[in-house]
Amino acid sequence: MSDAPDALPRGEAEELVAAIWCDVFKLERVGRHDDFYELGGHSLLAIRMASRLRDTAGLKVPLRFILDNPTVAELARLIRKPA
């Protein structure tokens, strides 16, 4: 992950996704532009992430959302709750 300030997760949704990615990938931190596939992501990890999003935030996220939106920022944009 880049240490650049623009690489840090922004907002609640990105922070939630980043925290789950850190846990699933066993990383200390991830940035908003880090790529699911480049970090070693695959369908089983996507299932685990979807389950964690459901369990921690009550969000039902289709696997396709995770697989088709491979960065923290992209996925967070889709799951962000309307204000």
C-alpha atoms as an extended CHARMM CRD file, in Angstrom:
* protein
*
        83  EXT
         1         1  MET       CA              0.0000000000        0.0000000000        0.0000000000  PROA      1               0.0000000000
         2         2  SER       CA              1.1580000000        3.4770000000       -0.7630000000  PROA      2               0.0000000000
         3         3  ASP       CA              1.6680000000        5.8330000000        2.1800000000  PROA      3               0.0000000000
         4         4  ALA       CA              0.3170000000        8.7460000000        0.1420000000  PROA      4               0.0000000000
         5         5  PRO       CA             -2.5550000000       10.5410000000        1.9060000000  PROA      5               0.0000000000
         6         6  ASP       CA             -4.8510000000       10.0460000000       -1.1070000000  PROA      6               0.0000000000
         7         7  ALA       CA             -4.3730000000        6.2730000000       -0.7500000000  PROA      7               0.0000000000
         8         8  LEU       CA             -5.9050000000        6.1260000000        2.7380000000  PROA      8               0.0000000000
         9         9  PRO       CA             -9.5010000000        4.9210000000        3.0370000000  PROA      9               0.0000000000
        10        10  ARG       CA            -11.9730000000        7.8310000000        3.1390000000  PROA      10              0.0000000000
        11        11  GLY       CA            -15.2610000000        7.7430000000        4.9530000000  PROA      11              0.0000000000
        12        12  GLU       CA            -17.1440000000        5.0950000000        6.8610000000  PROA      12              0.0000000000
        13        13  ALA       CA            -17.8030000000        2.7180000000        3.9730000000  PROA      13              0.0000000000
        14        14  GLU       CA            -14.1730000000        2.6560000000        2.7800000000  PROA      14              0.0000000000
        15        15  GLU       CA            -12.9170000000        2.2170000000        6.3320000000  PROA      15              0.0000000000
        16        16  LEU       CA            -15.2960000000       -0.7170000000        6.8330000000  PROA      16              0.0000000000
        17        17  VAL       CA            -14.2180000000       -2.4090000000        3.5980000000  PROA      17              0.0000000000
        18        18  ALA       CA            -10.5220000000       -1.7580000000        4.3480000000  PROA      18              0.0000000000
        19        19  ALA       CA            -10.8340000000       -3.2380000000        7.8520000000  PROA      19              0.0000000000
        20        20  ILE       CA            -12.4390000000       -6.3910000000        6.4650000000  PROA      20              0.0000000000
        21        21  TRP       CA             -9.7830000000       -6.6930000000        3.7630000000  PROA      21              0.0000000000
        22        22  CYS       CA             -7.0400000000       -6.3290000000        6.3870000000  PROA      22              0.0000000000
        23        23  ASP       CA             -8.5540000000       -9.1690000000        8.3670000000  PROA      23              0.0000000000
        24        24  VAL       CA             -9.2200000000      -11.4570000000        5.4060000000  PROA      24              0.0000000000
        25        25  PHE       CA             -5.8390000000      -10.8580000000        3.7500000000  PROA      25              0.0000000000
        26        26  LYS       CA             -3.9740000000      -10.7940000000        7.0970000000  PROA      26              0.0000000000
        27        27  LEU       CA             -2.5150000000       -7.3560000000        6.3600000000  PROA      27              0.0000000000
        28        28  GLU       CA             -1.8150000000       -4.4590000000        8.6850000000  PROA      28              0.0000000000
        29        29  ARG       CA             -3.4470000000       -1.9780000000        6.3020000000  PROA      29              0.0000000000
        30        30  VAL       CA             -4.7770000000       -1.5430000000        2.7990000000  PROA      30              0.0000000000
        31        31  GLY       CA             -5.3620000000        1.5700000000        0.7320000000  PROA      31              0.0000000000
        32        32  ARG       CA             -8.4210000000        2.7280000000       -1.0990000000  PROA      32              0.0000000000
        33        33  HSD       CA             -6.8810000000        1.8650000000       -4.4810000000  PROA      33              0.0000000000
        34        34  ASP       CA             -5.4300000000       -1.5280000000       -3.5490000000  PROA      34              0.0000000000
        35        35  ASP       CA             -6.7070000000       -4.2770000000       -5.8300000000  PROA      35              0.0000000000
        36        36  PHE       CA             -8.4780000000       -7.3960000000       -4.5460000000  PROA      36              0.0000000000
        37        37  TYR       CA             -6.8440000000       -9.6110000000       -7.1740000000  PROA      37              0.0000000000
        38        38  GLU       CA             -3.3470000000       -8.1760000000       -6.7710000000  PROA      38              0.0000000000
        39        39  LEU       CA             -3.5780000000       -8.8640000000       -3.0330000000  PROA      39              0.0000000000
        40        40  GLY       CA             -4.3320000000      -12.5140000000       -3.8140000000  PROA      40              0.0000000000
        41        41  GLY       CA             -8.1240000000      -12.3810000000       -3.8830000000  PROA      41              0.0000000000
        42        42  HSD       CA            -10.2160000000      -15.2200000000       -5.2550000000  PROA      42              0.0000000000
        43        43  SER       CA            -13.8190000000      -16.4190000000       -5.0530000000  PROA      43              0.0000000000
        44        44  LEU       CA            -13.4940000000      -18.0510000000       -1.6250000000  PROA      44              0.0000000000
        45        45  LEU       CA            -12.0930000000      -14.8570000000       -0.1210000000  PROA      45              0.0000000000
        46        46  ALA       CA            -14.9010000000      -12.9020000000       -1.7830000000  PROA      46              0.0000000000
        47        47  ILE       CA            -17.3980000000      -15.1940000000       -0.0500000000  PROA      47              0.0000000000
        48        48  ARG       CA            -15.6560000000      -14.5670000000        3.2590000000  PROA      48              0.0000000000
        49        49  MET       CA            -15.7680000000      -10.7980000000        2.6550000000  PROA      49              0.0000000000
        50        50  ALA       CA            -19.4580000000      -10.8680000000        1.7740000000  PROA      50              0.0000000000
        51        51  SER       CA            -20.1370000000      -12.8080000000        4.9550000000  PROA      51              0.0000000000
        52        52  ARG       CA            -18.1600000000      -10.3220000000        7.0520000000  PROA      52              0.0000000000
        53        53  LEU       CA            -20.0190000000       -7.3760000000        5.5020000000  PROA      53              0.0000000000
        54        54  ARG       CA            -23.3050000000       -9.0790000000        6.3600000000  PROA      54              0.0000000000
        55        55  ASP       CA            -22.2370000000       -9.9830000000        9.9070000000  PROA      55              0.0000000000
        56        56  THR       CA            -20.5580000000       -6.6910000000       10.8560000000  PROA      56              0.0000000000
        57        57  ALA       CA            -22.7150000000       -4.1580000000        9.0230000000  PROA      57              0.0000000000
        58        58  GLY       CA            -25.9070000000       -5.9880000000        8.0860000000  PROA      58              0.0000000000
        59        59  LEU       CA            -25.1400000000       -5.5100000000        4.3810000000  PROA      59              0.0000000000
        60        60  LYS       CA            -26.1170000000       -8.1450000000        1.8440000000  PROA      60              0.0000000000
        61        61  VAL       CA            -23.4530000000       -7.7190000000       -0.8050000000  PROA      61              0.0000000000
        62        62  PRO       CA            -23.6570000000       -9.9490000000       -3.8810000000  PROA      62              0.0000000000
        63        63  LEU       CA            -20.3770000000      -11.6990000000       -4.7110000000  PROA      63              0.0000000000
        64        64  ARG       CA            -20.4930000000      -10.0910000000       -8.1350000000  PROA      64              0.0000000000
        65        65  PHE       CA            -20.1320000000       -6.6560000000       -6.4470000000  PROA      65              0.0000000000
        66        66  ILE       CA            -16.8730000000       -7.7530000000       -4.8370000000  PROA      66              0.0000000000
        67        67  LEU       CA            -15.5120000000       -9.5060000000       -7.9100000000  PROA      67              0.0000000000
        68        68  ASP       CA            -16.4420000000       -6.7120000000      -10.3510000000  PROA      68              0.0000000000
        69        69  ASN       CA            -15.3090000000       -3.8180000000       -8.1160000000  PROA      69              0.0000000000
        70        70  PRO       CA            -11.8460000000       -4.8710000000       -7.0020000000  PROA      70              0.0000000000
        71        71  THR       CA            -10.6860000000       -1.8200000000       -5.0470000000  PROA      71              0.0000000000
        72        72  VAL       CA            -11.7150000000       -0.6220000000       -1.6060000000  PROA      72              0.0000000000
        73        73  ALA       CA            -12.9860000000        2.6460000000       -3.1040000000  PROA      73              0.0000000000
        74        74  GLU       CA            -15.0510000000        0.9680000000       -5.8440000000  PROA      74              0.0000000000
        75        75  LEU       CA            -16.6900000000       -1.5460000000       -3.5140000000  PROA      75              0.0000000000
        76        76  ALA       CA            -17.3620000000        1.0650000000       -0.8240000000  PROA      76              0.0000000000
        77        77  ARG       CA            -19.0560000000        3.3150000000       -3.3780000000  PROA      77              0.0000000000
        78        78  LEU       CA            -21.5480000000        0.5280000000       -4.1340000000  PROA      78              0.0000000000
        79        79  ILE       CA            -22.3290000000       -0.3640000000       -0.5350000000  PROA      79              0.0000000000
        80        80  ARG       CA            -22.4130000000        3.1590000000        0.8820000000  PROA      80              0.0000000000
        81        81  LYS       CA            -25.7200000000        3.7090000000        2.5940000000  PROA      81              0.0000000000
        82        82  PRO       CA            -27.7690000000        6.6400000000        1.3050000000  PROA      82              0.0000000000
        83        83  ALA       CA            -27.7530000000        9.6870000000        3.5700000000  PROA      83              0.0000000000
